[in-house]
Amino acid sequence: MREPVNPRRRFLKMLGATAAAAAAPAPPRIGPEHYVTLGRTGVRVSPVAAGLALKADPLIASADAGINDFATAEKYLNGQHNRLLAQALKGRDRKSIFVSAKFQDGLQNELSATTEQIVDRVYKCLERLGTDYIDGMLIHNVQRVEALDNPAWLKAYERLKADGKVRFLGASTHDPKLADIVARIVASDRYDLMLLSYNPTTEGNLYGSPGWPQIPKLLDQAAAKGIGVATMKIMIGAVAAGVAKGVGPDGIDPNDIVARGKYLDARIAATRWVLSNRSVRVVQYTMTGPETVAAAVEAATTRARSADVALARRYDAAVRGSGCPIPCPAPCVGACPVRLPIPDVLRFRMYADQFGMVDQARLEYADLAPSRNARACLECTSQACVAACPEGLPVKRLMRSTHPMLAQASRA
């Protein structure tokens, strides 16, 4: 004879099941044992850094997962990213977190910003971040070697450092003149931090650029001088979401951020390969959700495998020709009759197409002078840019369609 159901016993059983579920193992995280020393700064940081995000949640999840290196920029979301990061920093031990902030307007190219303007912009960034200081102050996306010796930039840093608002000076670049810019950073005794593009698909050279074999040697020189080296854009097109098919175990793009929750095997493989270079300390990630945080944690807590290079190569082959490599020697610029910044324009397009960061793309495109945007392509009859592209991209068609995509909304 079956015993009657005891409601109280059933309730207690349900409570027990709930408690068991609540006691499930916490997700993997990066512990202090995985941290690395960031060059002569002496600071211990996670081997992956959380960069651009569209919401605060991925940044909060990154901090919860043990990531203690965060990169922001006044340009990200027109300053709103600073406020998103402030939410992730709230209630945490500020001294245990490394925060770098990037600045570029009037610095990377035209060199028009004054010392006073730079200082003021840093203070406004600090206000949005809700912190008293930033650890790293980076001149972002350097496009001219001369920018690294800009007196206004260097004086602003010295003033801010003396006031306890900035600890270290850095520079970043993914420009076609990458090797020259990196060499200048290394030769200078001013820079503590360096952020550049670097990836595994050509055995240490960059995507589509076997002409840059000096980069690995320059990285070794940077490390020897105590410069903390971090890398970004380690995959062609940065994410190439929805482009590569049949690469992952289930035939889904392993780096698909748009679809969410699928495989990020190729990104993990590329990260592990980059971090296997002892001269590189950190890989910087765009954080879009829990799956990218999990991928960052896995990449930072596991060793490089022999299969990583093979997977990275497969991914590179699958996406090659679908997007502009970052960086690229950019022979298209020299071929262009008016020398438009084609790599920059196509990078903004990539932010919109592949990251879904349409507003960010429009913001950056709007900052181009009218003579520098893709409007000129609408009436151009030359095919020189197409012929010059080492990736075989339909450069002219892409430039023509990018202008109405980004310019129309930027005026609204």
C-alpha positions, 0 to 999 in steps of 0.5 A, spaced: 500 500 500 502 506 497 504 511 503 500 518 503 503 524 500 506 528 506 505 535 504 510 538 509 515 532 507 514 534 500 516 541 501 522 540 505 524 535 499 523 541 494 527 546 499 533 541 499 533 540 492 533 548 491 539 548 496 543 543 492 542 547 486 544 553 490 550 550 492 552 548 485 559 549 483 561 556 482 563 558 475 571 557 473 574 564 475 581 567 474 585 566 481 591 570 483 595 564 481 594 566 474 596 573 474 602 576 471 606 582 472 605 588 468 612 589 466 616 595 470 609 597 473 610 591 478 602 590 478 599 583 478 593 583 473 589 578 470 592 575 463 585 578 460 583 585 460 575 587 459 575 592 454 569 595 451 562 593 453 555 595 451 552 594 458 555 594 465 553 586 466 559 583 462 564 588 466 561 586 473 561 579 471 568 580 469 570 582 475 566 577 479 570 572 475 577 574 477 579 579 471 582 585 475 584 589 468 579 593 465 580 598 459 576 604 457 576 610 453 573 617 453 571 615 446 567 608 448 560 610 447 561 617 448 563 616 455 558 612 457 563 606 457 566 610 463 560 610 467 558 602 465 565 601 468 564 605 474 558 600 476 563 594 476 568 598 480 563 599 485 564 596 492 570 593 490 577 594 493 580 599 488 587 598 489 586 591 487 584 593 480 588 596 474 584 601 470 587 604 464 583 609 460 585 611 452 585 618 449 585 620 442 582 626 439 587 631 438 592 626 439 593 621 435 593 624 428 593 632 428 596 633 435 591 639 436 589 638 443 593 642 449 595 640 455 590 643 459 585 640 455 588 633 456 588 634 463 581 637 463 579 630 459 582 626 464 579 629 470 572 628 467 573 621 465 575 620 473 568 623 474 565 618 470 569 612 473 567 614 480 574 613 482 580 618 484 585 615 479 587 611 473 592 606 473 594 607 465 593 613 461 594 611 454 594 615 447 590 611 443 590 608 436 597 612 434 597 614 427 603 618 427 610 617 430 610 624 432 604 623 437 608 619 441 613 625 443 607 630 443 609 635 448 602 637 450 601 629 452 607 628 455 606 635 460 599 633 461 601 626 464 607 629 468 602 634 471 597 628 472 602 623 475 604 629 480 597 630 482 596 622 484 591 622 478 595 617 473 600 612 475 603 610 468 603 612 461 602 608 455 600 608 448 596 603 443 596 602 435 593 598 430 595 603 424 598 600 418 605 604 420 605 599 426 612 597 426 615 604 426 610 606 431 612 600 436 619 601 435 618 608 437 615 606 443 620 601 445 626 606 444 622 611 448 624 611 455 617 614 457 612 609 456 610 603 461 605 600 457 603 598 450 597 595 447 598 593 439 595 588 435 598 581 434 595 574 432 598 567 431 595 565 424 602 567 420 607 564 426 608 571 429 607 575 423 600 579 423 594 578 419 596 578 411 602 581 413 608 577 412 612 583 411 612 585 419 617 579 421 620 585 426 614 585 431 616 579 435 623 581 436 620 588 438 615 585 443 622 581 446 625 588 446 619 591 449 619 586 455 626 587 456 625 594 457 620 593 462 614 595 458 607 591 460 605 589 453 598 587 452 594 585 445 588 587 442 584 585 435 587 578 435 582 575 430 581 578 423 575 582 423 576 582 431 570 578 431 567 576 424 561 574 427 556 570 423 562 570 417 565 563 419 561 557 418 563 550 419 569 551 423 566 549 430 565 542 432 558 543 431 559 547 424 557 554 428 562 560 428 566 558 434 567 566 435 560 568 434 558 573 438 551 575 435 548 568 436 551 568 443 552 562 447 555 558 441 563 556 441 568 561 442 574 556 440 578 560 435 578 566 440 580 561 446 585 558 441 588 565 439 588 568 446 592 562 449 597 562 443 598 570 444 599 569 451 604 563 450 609 569 448 612 570 454 613 578 452 606 579 452 602 579 458 595 581 457 590 580 451 584 585 451 577 582 450 571 586 448 566 583 453 559 582 450 556 577 455 557 571 459 560 567 454 565 572 452 567 572 459 567 565 460 571 564 454 576 569 457 577 565 463 578 559 460 583 562 455 587 565 461 587 559 466 589 553 460 595 552 457 596 553 449 596 547 445 598 544 439 592 544 436 591 552 437 595 554 431 591 549 427 584 552 429 586 559 429 589 558 421 582 554 420 578 560 422 583 565 419 582 561 412 574 561 413 574 569 414 579 571 410 576 576 405 570 577 409 573 583 413 579 588 413 585 585 417 587 589 423 592 592 422 594 591 415 599 594 411 593 598 407 596 599 400 589 601 398 591 608 402 596 609 397 592 607 391 586 611 393 586 618 389 585 622 395 588 617 400 582 616 404 583 612 411 580 606 408 582 601 414 579 606 419 572 606 415 572 599 414 573 598 421 568 602 423 563 598 419 566 592 422 564 595 429 556 596 426 556 589 422 560 584 426 559 587 433 552 590 433 555 597 435 552 601 431 552 607 435 559 607 436 561 606 429 557 612 427 560 616 433 567 614 430 565 615 423 562 622 424 569 624 427 572 624 420 573 630 417 568 631 411 574 630 406 576 624 409 570 620 409 567 615 404 563 620 401 568 621 395 567 614 393 560 615 391 563 619 385 570 615 384 571 611 378 578 608 380 578 601 381 585 602 384 583 600 391 580 594 389 587 592 385 591 594 391 587 590 397 591 584 399 585 580 401 581 581 395 576 585 398 571 589 394 573 595 397 570 600 393 563 597 394 564 597 401 566 604 402 560 606 398 555 602 402 559 604 408 558 612 407 550 612 407 550 607 413 554 611 418 553 618 415 546 619 415 544 616 422 550 620 424 547 627 422 540 625 425 
